[in-house]
Structure formats: structure tokens, C-alpha cells
Amino acid sequence: MYKWIKALGVAAILAFPMALPVGASDDGGPSHFIAVNTTDQLLNAADETSTSLLAAPFEELTIFVSGTYGASNVVVLQREVGSPGSGAFETVLTLDTSTANLRTISSWTNGPNTDNYRLKMTTFDTGAVVAYMTNYPRAARDWVQSSSVSVFFDDFNQTQETNLDSVVLFNDQMYLGFANTAAGANEVLAAVDVSNLEGGVLMESSDGAANETACFGSLLAATHGATVGDGWISFEARVAFSDNSGTGEISISDTICIANSVATGVILGTAVTLNGATASAATVIYDGDATAALFWHAISAIANAEGSNGVTVSGPALKTASQYNVLRVEIDNLGNAFFFVEGVLFHAEPLAVTVGNEVIWTIQGGTSTASTAGNNSTIDYIEWTTPRPTSPTT
């Protein structure tokens, strides 16, 4: 059933005519971008192939491999030879599945012609390889220059007229801020720090217990959020966390900050558990209880079921504690999610969230089993991009 749903999503992606995204143009330059062709497949049988993807001349394809599988599975990238529709394919790249459950990113640049590509499992061992191929750009895009989306940016700077020299409460008509006080102590609720020269929101989780979380986010999704399926949704934040052994995340989900908030998800070893009946979530996170504890991870949920078979997908290494990180999550109109660290795409999850769900952004920092010290979060800025409606909404 899962494979059938994903195959249906693939067909929709290939058939859906997308508008020109923000920052794109028709001048053929590096920002030239007309549509996202994407194909993914849960490969678990010899000679099984994915849906084909048509690549433009010199277009770069990126293949993300994840899943739970044995070390003897072999998956290759193939290009159609002869005239289009010939049905004959040649292997141009063998993906690295030589280690069980290995997460890899591979790239292939098309030649001067428009060519058809597909993925194929040539040898089956055990489990299932999730292979996801896309021509989505690896570098994060600039949304600000387009009128096709609504962009909300906050640098958390105070005006000179306030003339304040201490932290102040944030605008509670726009934001929510809570800290979990169920087991720990010494939490600090989110507040704007006017002594921070670059502007910033500070908050601290309580300490002394695992899974204590401080949360900062926007108000209700119904009034300040977006609906998956209406167009591109993007959330970016520049944020620093004081404890790399705790937890920290940014997320687009259907869950807002509440009293005694819990993290959107937790990672224990390589297994992911989503909290709070989260029907839709796409999250960039680190967790001191993960096997790859000092790395960023991509996790997601659709209809309360964890993406990537409930196994985390690890990405770039964390910076030194208390240094700023630029994190971003994007969701397209079909619910596919794209995860960035420092402006570079490190994972793409097919059908990651539920189309039709109303979603909002949150930022959380907290403790873990590995570290119960209070985790200080400093949020330099946020950028929240949502589809601009075709008619007035209330």
C-alpha cells in the first residue's frame, strides 16, 4: 500500500505543471528553473525500476538513498539510449549501498541532450532501499524577490524609540513561547534580547531532566500558517544552541508551541519517534541520543507515520556549540520536503507531509538523556514563506 501511494505521488509530480519558483527566470542562467521532476521508489526486488525522470541538457540530478536494507543490494542510475521511448537503458552510475542502512547522496550531471533517467535494483539482498531522485536545486533559493509568495522576515531588532537595555517580551499577537516545566527547573521563556547587536530571541530549556524543551513559534496555523498543497512553503532560521549533547530543531508541522512542549521528534540510536500526534512534520534536528549525535538529521511524518521507514537520515556535522546555524525546510505543493543546512540541500523526503494540513513553524531547544543541562537557544532571525492566495482570505 505504501509503495502504491508513493507511486501515485510520483505520477502526480511528473504530470503537475508547476509555476516558476521565486528567483527563477527564463534567461537560461543559473537560476533558470521551470519545474521539479522527481521520482522515488521503495526498491526491494531484483530488476525493479522507478518511474523515469526527464532531464534537461546539463541539468544536475541528485539521488538520495536511505532505508533499512542489507549490504548486498545494488541500485544503479540508468539513462535511456536511442530515441526517446526506446525502452533501452544503460547504467551510468552505481549508487553506494555497500554498507547496510547507509545514507548517501549522489549527483549526476546530464549531457548536452534531453535524456530520460531511471533507478533500477539489479541485485536484491534484504530490506528495502529508498531511492529518491530529483532535479531540485542543491542551493537554497532566494524567496524575497518574488511577489508570488508572502514572505515574513523578523530580525528581532528593537527600534531606537524603545530605548530599552534589558530583555523584553516578544509580540504575543504574533508569537508563542513556552518551556517544559514538568520535571526540570530554571527554564527561561523566550524573550527579545535588545543587547544582542544582530537582534535575537533568547530562551532556555529547564535542566535536571531529559526531554525538557523550550519552544518558540508562530500563532495558530489557521491564522498565521499555510496549507500544504497551496504552493511552496519555506521556513528558515539562523539559530544557535548552547549544548550539542542536548536537542535542537526547526520544524514545519501542524503542532504549535504549548505549555510543557515536547520536541517534535526524538531520535534514539537511529530510530525516530514523532511526538504529540503530529500528522505532518518536516524537521531539521540534532539529538544527543542519536547514534550520529553530533550531526543534523532530517525527520518527517505523514498521517502520524514517520518518514524514511522511521529511521533518521543524518546530514552535516554540527558546528561548535553556541555558533549560529542557518537551517531551512521547504515543502512543495505535493507534500515533498527538502532539508537544508547552511544553504545546502542534504535530504529530500518524498510525500513527507499530508496535503491539506495546515502547518506552522516552530524552533525548539532542549535536553536529552545524554545531557540534562539547560540548553540556551538564540534565534537571530526567521524567514517564513507561504503561498500568496489568488483571492482574499479571512
N, C-alpha and C positions, 0 to 999 in steps of 0.2 A: 504494500500500500504506500509506504514511504517513498519508494522509488517511482511509483506511478505519479504521486503528487509532484515530485521534483521534476519528472519528465514533462508534466503538464506545464510547470512553471518555465521550463526551458523553451518549450514551444511558444509560449506567450512572449518570452523575452525576444526570441528571434523574429516574431511577427509584429511586435509592437513598434510603431513609429514614434520615436522619442523626439522631443523638441531639442533645439540646440542648447546645450547647457551654458551656464554662466561663464563668461570669459571666452567662449568659443567664437570662432569667426569662420568665414568661408574663404579666407585668403590662402589656405593651404599651408599656413605656418605651423609652428609647434603647438598652437592652441586649437588647431583645426579638429573638431570633434562633432560628429553628426549623430551617431547612435552607439549604444553599447550592445554589442553582440556577446552573448555569454552562453556557455554550455557547461553543464556539470553532470556527473554520473556517479552513482554508487557502483563501483566495479567489483564484482565478486564471482565472475565466471570467465573461463578461458574464451577468447575471441569476442567478448562483449565489447561493444563500441558505444561511444557517446554520440549525441547529436552533433552535426557538423557546424562549424563556425566559419563564416566567410571573412577573410582578412584583406584589407586594402593594401596597395603597394607600400612596402616599407613600414607597415604597421607592426607594433610590438605586441605580442601575445604573452600573457603571464598565466602560469599554471600553478595553482595551489594544491598541495597534496596533504591530506590528513586522514583520519580514520583509525580504526583498530584492525590491524592486519599482520600477517606473517611476513618474514623476511624474504621469502622466495617468490612473492608476487612480482610480476613485471608489467609495467604500464608504459606505453610509448605514445609519442605525438606523431601523427601521420598527416601527410599532405597529399591531396588528390593530384594525380598525374593525368596528362592528356587534357581533353576538352572538359569543361565543367559538366558534371553529371556523369562522368565516365564510370564512376564507381570503383576505379582502381586507385589504390593509395600506396605510398611509400613511407617508410619510417624515417623521420628526420631527427628525432631526439628520444632517448630513453630516460624516463624520469627516475629519480633516485628513490627506490623503495627497498634498498638493500638492508635496512635496519627495521625491525618490527616497530610499527606505530610511528615512524619517522615523519615529522612535519617539514615539508620542503617548499621552496618557491623556485620555479624555473622560468626562464624567459626565452622567447624565440622571436626573431625579427623576420618578417616576411620579405620576400624579394621584390623585384620590380613589377610583378604581375598581381592581379587579384586572385587569390588562391583559397581553396577550401581546406579546412583542417578538422581533424577529429582525434579523440583519445581512444586507445584500444588496450585492453588487457590481453597480453599474449600468453602469459603464464599465470595460473591461479594457484595460490597456496592455501591460506586460511583467512578468515575475516572478510573485510571489505575496504577497498581503497576509495576514499572520497577525493575525486579529482575534479577541479573546478578551473575552467579556462575562460579568460576574459581579455578584451582589449581595453578595459578601463584604464585610465592613465595612472601610472605609479606615483606621480607627484600630485600633491593636493592642489586643488583649483582655487581661484580667487572668485568668491561669490559677489563681492561688493559692487562690481562694475555693471551689474545687470539689474534691470527693472522687472525681470520676470519672477523674482523671488523677493520675499520680505526678509531683510537682514537686520537683526537686533544685535548691537555690539555694546558692551559695557566694560570700560576700563577701570571702573570703581575709583575714580578720582573725584575729590571734592572740589567745588568751586572756591575761589578766593573769598567770596562773600560769607562762607560758613565760618572761616577763621577759627577752626577747631584744632585742638592739639592732643586729642585722645580718640580712642576708637568710638565709633558711633554705630547705632543700629542701621541695618540696611533698610531699603524701602519695602515695607511689608505689604504694599499693594502690588508688588512685582515678584517678590522672592519669599521663599520659606527657608527656615533654618532650624534644625533640631539636633540634639545629641542624645545618644542612648545612655540612660542613667539606671538601667535595670540592675547592673551588678557592680559597676565601677564607680569612680568619683573623679572630681577635678576637671570635668568637662568644661569647655568654653564654647558658647554658642557663636554662630557666625556673626561677624561684625566688620564694617569697613574700617580699615586702619589708615587714618589720614596722615600718619607719619611715614607711610610707605611711599617713596618718591614716585614709583611707577604705578601707584594705585593698587589696591588689593583688598580682598576679603580674607580675614583670618578666622580659623575655627580649630578646635582641638577635641579629639575624642576623649572620653573618660579613660582611666587607666585601672590596672589591677585585675582585669578580667579579659578573656578572649572575646572577640566578636562585638566589641564596643565600637560604635560608629558615630561620627559627626557628619551631618548631611546638609548640603546647601543646594537649592534648586529653585525652579520657577513654580508659579502657582498652578492651579488645576489645568490639566491638559485640555479640558473643554474650552477654557478661556484664553490660555496662553500657549497652547501646544499646536500640534499638527496631526493630520490624519494620514496614516500610511496608505499610499495609493494615489494621493492627490498630486504627487510630484516629488522632486528631490528634497530631502530633509538632511540637514547637516548640523552637527554640534562640535565646536572646537573650544578648548580651554587651555590656557597656559597656567599650570599649577605645580606647586612644589609640596612634597610630603617630607616630614622630618624623620620618619622611621621606615627604612627599606625592608624591615622584617615584619612590619605590620601589613596593612592593606590600604590600597588607594585606587580610585577608579573615576572615570567619567562614563556616563551612560545616557542613551536614549531608550526610554522604556515607558510603560503605562503606569508606573508606580511613582508617586511623588514623595517628597520628604515628609515623614510623620514623626510624632513623638516616639522615642525609643526605636528609631530607624535601625534597620539591619541592612547590610550590604546587599546590593542587587544579586550578587552571587558569591559563592565561596569555592575555592579550589583546594582540595585535599589530595596531595600527590598529583595525579593528572586528571582526577575525576571532578566534574563540575556539578554543583547543586545550585539551582536558582531559588531565591527566597521570595516569600510574600506573594505566592500565586501570580507570578509575573507572566502574563500571557504573551507579552512582547518585550524583548530587551536586546540591545546590542551594546556591548560594553568593552572598553579597554581597561584592563585591571592588572594589578600585581597583588600577590598574596604570599605572605611569608610561609604559609603551609603548603605551597605548591612544590612539586619536585624541582621545577625551574623557578626557584623563589626570587631570584634577582633579575627577572625578565618580565616584560609586559606580555599580557595574554589577551586573546580575543575570545569572548564568550557570547552566546546568544541564546534566545529562547523564542520559540513559536508555539502558540497554543499550549503553553506551560511545559513544552518538551525541549530539552536542551539541544542546541545545535552541535554539529560535529560528533554525533553519537555520544554526547555528554562528556566528551574528552576535550580538555583545554588545548588551544592552539597557541604555542609560545612564539614570541617575536623578539624585538630588540632588547638589549640589556638595559637595566635601569641606570640612570645617572647617579652620581653621588647624592646621598640624602640631602634634602633642602635645596637642591638645584631645580630650576624650572624645567618642566617638560611640556612640549606642545603636543596635545593629544586630540584626535579627531575621530568621529564616527559619522559615516554618511549612509543614508538609506534611500534606495531608488523607489520608483512607483510600483514595483513588483514585490517589494519587501526584501530584496537582496541587500546585504550590509557590507560595508567596506571600512576597514580599520587602519588608522594611520598613527604613526609616532614620528614626530619631528618632520611632518610633511611628506612622509614616505609610506606608501601602502604596504602593509605587511601581512594582511589576510583579507580574503573576501569569502563571505558565507552565503551560499545560495538560499533563497527563501528563508531568511533568518528571522523575520518578524511577521506578524499577522496583518495582512492587508485589511484596512477598515478600522484598525485600532487607533485610538487617539493616544499620542505619545508626547512626552515632555523630557527635558534634560535634568540631570542631577549630577552632583560631584560629591564623593564621599571619601573620607579617610578614617582609618580605624585600627584596631588591634587584631592580633591573630593568636593562635596557640603558641606560635614561635616567639611572639613579643607582645606583652601586655602593657607596654609603656604607652602613655598618651601620644597620639600621632597628631602633630600640628600640620594643618593644611593652609597654604597661602595661595589664593586664586588671584592671578594678575589680571586676566581678562576672560570674557566669554564671548563667543560669537554663535548666535542661534539663527539658522537659516531655514525658512519654511516656504512652501509654495504660495504664490500670490493667487488668491481666488479670482475667478472670472467674473464674479458678481459680488455685491456687498453681502457680508455675513454679520450675524448678531451673536 
